[in-house]
Amino acid sequence: MGLDIIFRGRVARGGSVDILIAGMLLMSGPSRTPATLTQESRKSSEPAEMLVTQEGFLAISSPRGWIRTDGPGLAYFVPPQKGKGQPLVWIYISSAPIGPTEEAKDLKAYIDSDKAEFKQRFRNAVVQEEVPLTLRDTTHAAPVLTFRSGEKRNAIEQVVHVGESARVLTFVLSATEQSAFENALPTFQKFASSYRGSITTTDK
């Protein structure tokens, strides 16, 4: 799949992913998900899936009905489709280091850099701050930005930013068409809000 349509230029880590999904389960505690999620997703007895990535494990539920396959970042998902052409919409997880010795010192610095680079790359770029997304079983609200390039190609992305001690995780919905983006948005937001934490295997 061509990666030139990942237009924010931030898919720097992870590479092609191993499409294994661990059979490990992380049982949930009392649920504190956003009111927009379905009653089924708020059941405290629902287990959390553990995704295997090149940097360790992510406690997050895969987008329902989507397929994990090779692609950019730590994990890459596409909806079912006929044929082998480039999908109109996809979801991926990426990461970038933060800290005293890194270019971005913290989550805010990373987001500011992300916005600045995007606006520099696209003359008609628009970056919109959305309502922060509450993560499952936490009180943490993750910053959400929507990036519009103003071009027919590289149309639109929504990015949920999660700051950890030594990295930023980004959950990204990317689409080449507005209608595909809007149709996938509920699935993406449910997916991103299901994140509960990670176990990293790389040295920071």
C-alpha positions, 0 to 999 in steps of 0.5 A: 500500500502506498504510504505517500497518502499519510500526509502529516508526515508523522509515521516515523516509528513502527514500520511494517507490523506483525499482525499477531494479536495476543490472546492476553486479556486485561479485565476492566474495572468500573467503566468511565467511558464517554456517554456517546459510546454504546451500552455494550461497550460500557459493561465493566465485564468486557475484556480489553484486547492486547495488541502486539506491536514492535514496541510492546503491548497496547491494551486497546480494542481493535476497530470492530469489523476492520482488518489489521494488516501490514502498513505504517505505524505500530498497527494499521487497520482497514475496513473490509473492501472488494478488490485490492485497491487503496482503501478510502479510509484507514486507521493506524497507531504511531508513536514518537519519543518525548523527553528532555533529550528529544526534539519534543520535550512533552505532549504539548510540544509534540502537538505544537510541532505537529500543527506547525509542520502540517501548516508549513507543508500545505498552504491551505491547511486547516487544523481544528481542535476538537473536544478531547476524548475521554479514555476508557476506565480513566479520567484522562481526556486526550487532545484531538485534532482534525487536519485538513490539507485543502487538497483533493489528495491527502484529504483529512485526518483526525488524530488522538494524542496520548502522552506517556512517560517517554512517548506520545501515542497517536491514534489516527483516522485518515481518509481521502474522501470526506464521506468515508471519513465521516462514516468511519468517525464513530468507529474510530472514536470508539476504538481510540477511547478504548485505550487503557495503557501499554507495556513497552519492550524498548528502552527509553 
